[in-house]
Amino acid sequence: MPEGDVVWRTAQRLHRALAGRQLLACDLRWPSLATADPSGRRVLEVASAGKHLLTRLDAADGEPPLTLHSHLRMEGSWYVERTGSGGRGRRSASGVRAVLTTVEWTAVGHELGMLDLVPTSAEAGLVGHLGPDPLGPGWDAAEAERRLLAVPGRHVGEALLDQRVLAGVGTFYMAEACFLAGVSPWSAVQDLPRPAALVGLLHRLLHANKDRAGQITTGDLRRGRQNFVHARSGLPCLRCGGTVRVALVGPPPQERTAFYCPRCQPGPAPTDDGRPQQPLGAARRPRPDGARTPRRHTPVTWSGPR
């Protein structure tokens, strides 16, 4: 799922293309919005709120300003093309969920996970639950720390993935921040030695990557060395040479993958049977008999305290 920096960058691109321009047409291919037609309105701005996108439209014909809210979920994207170009690239037409057309540019929402059209005054009903956004104008580090520590016995990895704690943090930044802080994702938040430092680290990581397409936490641009642990299960740790592992963090059915180095991140960890694990997305290696070896990403069970 795209994380806060990707969504922020998407909002910036849409804002540059649409802000200040009138919608000549607005095609919303979403069941609950089948009859909605905000065409004729002017786009005021496009902003991000964690992993959410908010396209704000002006008032029209005595009606209040509106907000088109979208969420990319796992497969969604917004892309911009010149109006009239007819270019859809490699994206399938069946996946189009929204088309916003202005004189110069057309924005196309593809495979969106959520789409809502509400009065701008009602935005809080969609994003009001979110915690502080490290890339938002109202960033509040003290509030983020307070929310992080609100449930003392909660696992750090689970808390960081909760959008009510920090908006925009996903599995990538959770894993990388925990590694850089030397903290196991399964440690209790009450045991964090420096919670404020962890919050500050996440703020810096997201800001460092918001203006570039790649997410880099090591400072090394070479392929395979851009990040320390995320998606590197079974590979040597770039710091200590030990083997990076992967398991699940969080309660079912909300559990998510957490990559970690047992040497660099001492503390509670899942029971590990030691079986080989391939990097996330790695091709399966053929066995001598021609069969294919299944990937080893089955999470192991938790043996520590709840």
Stockholm file with secondary structure:
# STOCKHOLM 1.0

chainA/1-306         MPEGDVVWRTAQRLHRALAGRQLLACDLRWPSLATADPSGRRVLEVASAGKHLLTRLDAADGEPPLTLHSHLRMEGSWYVERTGSGGRGRRSASGVRAVLTTVEWTAVGHELGMLDLVPTSAEAGLVGHLGPDPLGPGWDAAEAERRLLAVPGRHVGEALLDQRVLAGVGTFYMAEACFLAGVSPWSAVQDLPRPAALVGLLHRLLHANKDRAGQITTGDLRRGRQNFVHARSGLPCLRCGGTVRVALVGPPPQERTAFYCPRCQPGPAPTDDGRPQQPLGAARRPRPDGARTPRRHTPVTWSGPR
#=GR chainA/1-306 SS CCCHHHHHHHHHHHHHHHTTCBCSEEEECCGGGTTCCCTTCBEEEEEEETTEEEEEECCBTTBCCEEEEEECTTTCEEEEEETTCCCCTTSCGGGEEEEEECSSEEEEEESCSEEEEEEGGGTHHHHTTCCCCTTSTTCCHHHHHHHHTSSTTSBHHHHHHCTTTSTTCCHHHHHHHHHHHTCCTTSBGGGCSCHHHHHHHHHHHHHHHTTSSSCCSSSCCSTTCSSSSTTCTTSBCTTTCCBCEEEEESSTTSCEEEEECTTTSCSCCCCCCCCCCCCTTCCCCBCTTSCBCCCCCCCCCCCSCC
#=GC SS_cons         CCCHHHHHHHHHHHHHHHTTCBCSEEEECCGGGTTCCCTTCBEEEEEEETTEEEEEECCBTTBCCEEEEEECTTTCEEEEEETTCCCCTTSCGGGEEEEEECSSEEEEEESCSEEEEEEGGGTHHHHTTCCCCTTSTTCCHHHHHHHHTSSTTSBHHHHHHCTTTSTTCCHHHHHHHHHHHTCCTTSBGGGCSCHHHHHHHHHHHHHHHTTSSSCCSSSCCSTTCSSSSTTCTTSBCTTTCCBCEEEEESSTTSCEEEEECTTTSCSCCCCCCCCCCCCTTCCCCBCTTSCBCCCCCCCCCCCSCC
//
